Amino acid sequence: MQPFNCENSDIEVFSCKDCNFQTELTLLLKKHFGERHSLKNFANEFAVKLYVCQNCNFETHFAIKWLQHTIKCSKSEIFTWYSCDQCDFQTKYVSKLKQHTLVHVDEHTTNLYRCRKCDYKTKKKSDLKRHANCRHLDENVWHDCDECDFKSKHKESLKMHKIRKHTKGNEVCWYYCTKCVYKSNDKSTLKRHTSLLHVDDGVIQWHKCEKCTYKSKIRYDLTRHVKIKHLDEDSIKWYRCKECPFKTKTGSGLKNHTIAFHAEGDDVKWYACDKCPYKAKQKSTLKSHINVHHLSEKDVRWYRCEKCTYKAKAHSSLRQHVKLHHLGKEEIKWYECGKCPYKARRNDYLKSHMNAQHLDDKDVKWYGCDKCPYKAKTTSNLNQHTKLHLDVKDIKWYECKKCPYKARRNDNLKRHVNAQHEKVRFECRNCPYKAKSERLLRRHLKKLHL
């Protein structure tokens, strides 16, 4: 496949081998095949050129898309660039500059567009229209995907769905990051990637929460944060599971829950790791697995704590670290047991406590080992147990970089490093006692204070 160069090539003409039909668009050729011939061997009937932009990494198999991009991407002086006087933003369009400047305008000094049916307000008229369509439009008004069960209240959401899920092979239009190997078939996703990974914290426009210290590089993340953390119970639109009592504040949360707990058999699309037997029901879970277990130190995406030297390979680990070590007593959300005085900072700790202490054996869902009579109440405990059956040569050891200590479990290595080398201590809230580990602190609390 040869790259197309505007200086030495003409736009490709596609010819049908079964008749005299010709066109410059693969889309029209495919339509012709479907109407006049058979689509079975359409992909093998002709070779498709790759059109490459000479100014950036953009490439496509569509001549029209290439021409449109080339016009936008051109660096010639025929374009007038409009620059923001408060940041490095540039655009060829006055309308986009005007829209961008709203980012720098204080909400208290500008006229906001307000929803007539709820308390929603925004700086942009387009955002208000989108909000009205999403929240207050007739429930029967949906845009359905003609290739799967997906539906949306927004045409642009349906358009992006089709690009991400149903565009295949040489029809994909890729957007490449200029600073790393990342690429995306969605321009907004590439923009998010650039903001998160390649823009310095001192340069980026932070979106800050008015009710707490939270801030985000992405506006949508701030909106999601406010919805989850600060909305009153009466103002929240709950997404409820049809199979169990689970409810959540976000549609994505309900989707993830359904996939994780209720999808079975042919309904499950597994994402398999190409370096080990691990597989996951969600692509994001697989990406996290690869980041934690298979990337080299230089390629790992680290999540760093802003208040200490702690860093983690998983964002969830960083969130739990902040909960456990940096939240003030008044900021802590305790998860309390309804049957005893036990309480925990993490919901999964409470669930483990309930399974271990308060469920009858007949009500427990047991996970059995296929090599011995062992059974566990949680999959994580079973996974840790199965490592005991591995041959010595198959064991993945987690080795300490500061002493000869090594462990079969990464969490044991972390506890060792915290206790022996970082001198981390867990303080009792009822007395001066300090423990080297959370397990020792829990044992202390149970023995003396419960």
C-alpha positions, 0 to 999 in steps of 0.5 A: 500500500503506497502513501498518497502524495499530492505533489506526484499523484492523482486522486485514485479512481476505483473501477468495478471489475464486473462492469464499467462503473467508476468513482473516486469514492470507496463509499459509492463503489461499495454501494454499487457492489451492494446494489449490482453485484455481491458484497462478499468479496468487496474487500478483495476486489481492489487495492486502496491507497493511503492518503497521508497529510504532509504536515502531520501524521493524519492518514485516511483511505478517503480522498475527500477526508484527506482533502478536507483535512489538508485544507484545515491543516495547511500552514500557509499564510492564507489562513489568519490565526486567532490567538487567545490573549490569556493562554496558548490556544489558537484557531482559524475560526473567530467563532471557536475563539469566542467559544473558547474565551468563555473558559476564562470568564467568571460565572458571576460576571457573565450572563448564563443560560438557565434551564426552565425546568431545573437548576442547570446553568451554563455559559454556552447556548449549545450546552443548554440545548444538549442538556434539554435534549438529554434531561427533559425531552420526551423519553420516546425520542431516541436515535437508534444504531442500525447495527446494534442495540445502542441508542442515544438522545444525541445525534453526535453520540450516535455518530461517535458510537458508529465510528468507535464500534462499527468502523472497520479496516480501511474505513477508519480515520486515525488521529495521531498524538504528535508527542507519543505513539497514541492514536484514536479514531475520535478527535475529542479522545485525542484531545483528552489524551493530550490534556491529561498526559502532555500539557504541563500542570502550570499551563493547563486551564484547571476546572475547579470544584466550588465546594471542595478542593477537587480540580480536573484537567477535563471539564466533563470530569468536574461535572461528573465529580459534582454530580457524584459528590455534591448533588442532593439526594432529591436532585439525583437521577438514579440509574437502577439495575433491573436484576438487583437492588444496585443503583448508581449516579451515572449511566456508565456505572450502571453499564459497568455493573451490568457487564461485571455481575449480570452478563453471562455466556454469549452476552460477554465480550472478553478482552484477553491479555496477550501476555498471560491467561488474564481476561476481563469483561471490560477493556479499561480493566484489561488496560489497567492490568497491562499497566500494572503487570506487564509494562516496564518501569519507563512505560508505566503510567504512574498516578502520583499523590500530591501530598506525599511521595506515594505513587501507584500504577492504578488510579483506584489505588491512589484514591484508596491511598488518599482516603486512608492517609490524607483525609481529615476525620471530618472528610472521611465517609465511613461505611458502617456495619448495621449489625455490629460497631465495625466501620471501614473507610472502604466499601469493599472492606465492609463487604468482606466484613459482612461476608466473613462475620454475619452471613450464614454459611448457607447464604455465602457464595463459595469459590472452590479451588479445583486442586484441593478442598479449599474454598473462599468467600471471595474471588480475590482470596481464591486467586491468592490461594491458587498461587500456592499450587504453582510450581516454583519455576512458575511463581512470579516473585515480587522482590524488594529493591532495598533488601533480600525480601521477596513475596508471592503477593504484591500487597505483601511486598507493599506492606513490607516496604511501608513497614520496614523502609518507609516507616509508615505507621497507622495511628489508633484514633482512640489511643496513642498506639501506632501499628506497622500495618492495617491488619495489626491496627484492626486487631488492636481496635477489635481487642481493646476498643470494640 
